[in-house]
Amino acid sequence: MNFLRLLPIILSMLLLGAHFFLAGLPVLTGLSVAVLFLLILRRSWVPRLFQVLLVLGAVEWLRTLYMFAAMRIAWGEPWTRLAVILGTVALLTALSALVFRTRKLKGFYNPS
């Protein structure tokens, strides 16, 4: 059942991995996927690590939004749909970090 609770995190990290793959960054692609295996560990530092990674991922989506929107504006092409889509992806990536605040996952990663 924890898999379903962790699904937003898994999807966000896989989407970041796909983004890095398309950007030609194989090391970040591999790290985005490999770090998911840490979710198996029942350590108290795992949620903090993923919260930091997901916030950094949201910042990366916002940086990408800025770069692509600036290019499209310079070319005189429409950019609003791009901004809405990448802004939504950034927001959902950041919000997926809140999954660790649920009672069940707090108990799973902080067994005391």
C-alpha positions as CSV (number, residue, x, y, z in Angstrom):
1,M,0.0,0.0,0.0
2,N,3.0,2.3,0.5
3,F,3.7,2.0,-3.2
4,L,0.5,3.9,-3.9
5,R,1.4,6.6,-1.4
6,L,4.9,6.9,-3.0
7,L,3.6,6.9,-6.6
8,P,3.7,10.7,-6.9
9,I,7.4,10.7,-5.9
10,I,8.2,7.8,-8.2
11,L,6.4,9.5,-11.2
12,S,8.1,12.8,-10.5
13,M,11.6,11.3,-10.4
14,L,10.9,9.3,-13.5
15,L,9.7,12.4,-15.3
16,L,12.8,14.2,-14.2
17,G,14.9,11.3,-15.5
18,A,13.2,11.5,-18.9
19,H,13.8,15.3,-18.9
20,F,17.5,14.8,-18.2
21,F,17.7,12.0,-20.8
22,L,16.2,14.3,-23.5
23,A,18.6,17.0,-22.4
24,G,21.6,14.6,-23.0
25,L,22.6,14.3,-19.4
26,P,23.0,10.6,-18.8
27,V,24.5,10.9,-15.3
28,L,21.5,12.8,-14.0
29,T,19.2,10.4,-15.8
30,G,20.8,7.5,-14.1
31,L,20.8,9.2,-10.7
32,S,17.1,10.2,-11.0
33,V,16.2,6.5,-11.5
34,A,18.7,4.9,-9.2
35,V,17.8,7.1,-6.2
36,L,14.3,5.6,-6.3
37,F,15.7,2.4,-4.8
38,L,16.4,4.4,-1.6
39,L,12.7,4.5,-1.0
40,I,13.0,0.8,0.2
41,L,15.2,1.8,3.1
42,R,13.4,2.6,6.4
43,R,15.7,5.4,7.4
44,S,14.7,8.7,8.8
45,W,16.9,10.6,6.3
46,V,15.2,9.2,3.2
47,P,12.2,11.5,3.3
48,R,14.4,14.6,3.7
49,L,16.6,13.5,0.8
50,F,13.6,13.1,-1.5
51,Q,12.1,16.4,-0.3
52,V,15.3,18.2,-1.2
53,L,15.5,16.3,-4.6
54,L,11.9,17.1,-5.5
55,V,12.3,20.8,-4.6
56,L,15.4,20.9,-6.7
57,G,13.5,19.1,-9.5
58,A,10.8,21.7,-9.3
59,V,13.4,24.4,-9.6
60,E,14.8,22.6,-12.7
61,W,11.3,22.6,-14.3
62,L,11.0,26.3,-13.6
63,R,14.5,26.9,-15.1
64,T,13.4,24.9,-18.2
65,L,10.2,26.9,-18.4
66,Y,12.2,30.1,-18.4
67,M,14.6,29.0,-21.1
68,F,12.0,27.6,-23.4
69,A,9.6,30.5,-23.0
70,A,12.4,33.0,-23.6
71,M,13.3,31.1,-26.8
72,R,9.7,31.0,-28.0
73,I,9.2,34.7,-27.2
74,A,12.4,35.5,-29.2
75,W,11.1,33.5,-32.2
76,G,7.7,35.2,-31.9
77,E,5.9,31.9,-31.2
78,P,3.2,31.3,-28.7
79,W,4.5,30.3,-25.3
80,T,1.5,30.3,-22.9
81,R,0.6,26.7,-23.2
82,L,4.2,25.7,-22.6
83,A,4.2,27.9,-19.5
84,V,1.0,26.3,-18.2
85,I,2.3,22.8,-18.8
86,L,5.8,23.2,-17.3
87,G,4.4,25.3,-14.5
88,T,2.0,22.5,-13.6
89,V,4.7,19.9,-13.8
90,A,6.9,22.1,-11.5
91,L,4.1,22.5,-9.0
92,L,3.2,18.8,-9.0
93,T,6.9,17.9,-8.5
94,A,7.1,20.2,-5.5
95,L,3.8,19.1,-4.1
96,S,4.9,15.4,-4.3
97,A,7.4,16.2,-1.6
98,L,4.5,16.6,0.8
99,V,3.6,12.9,0.6
100,F,6.1,12.2,3.4
101,R,4.0,14.2,5.8
102,T,1.2,11.6,5.9
103,R,0.9,9.6,9.1
104,K,1.5,6.2,7.4
105,L,4.7,7.2,5.7
106,K,6.0,9.0,8.8
107,G,5.5,5.8,10.7
108,F,7.2,3.8,7.9
109,Y,10.3,6.0,7.8
110,N,10.6,6.7,11.5
111,P,9.9,3.4,13.2
112,S,10.3,4.0,16.9
